[in-house]
């Protein structure tokens, strides 16, 4: 199990990926400008960059057909 799994089905909708990335970028700007804390600004900015890459460049969500197959497989395993 990963600490932060960006390939989790929760992140399939685009709006969730955009909101998370934008919130991290905004928090980074806040830390640099309002707080004056470079450490936290760099940390959240780095996480925002990682999320932007993982969510918009390397993101490979499962196709709906694949999700249906997985559900059918899980049901047959339970029986």
Buried (B, 14 or more C-beta within 10 A) or exposed (E): EEEEEBBEEEBBEEEEBEEBBEEBBEBBBBBBEEEEEEEBBEBBBEBBBBBBEBBEEEBEBEEEEEEEEEEEEEEEEEE
